[in-house]
């Protein structure tokens, strides 16, 4: 067992030889009573079929900018606003 210190900001440093054994920079933290367990995990980016997300916002204007669906013009046609 190796004793490590906690920084004033609550940070710990995992010694290099143990980090190298895990071959990852991501760890899951598990707490059970006063026991803290770090488990190495591999984080993979989620594949998405959305493509360019900003293009979705622009394409939504095509959907909403439809004069045939504009019920407000018909509703307020005979009313004073």
Secondary structure by P-SEA (a helix, b strand, c coil): cbbbbbcccccccccaaaaaaacccbbbbbbcccbbbbbbbbbbccccccccaaaaaaaaaaaaccccccccccccccccc
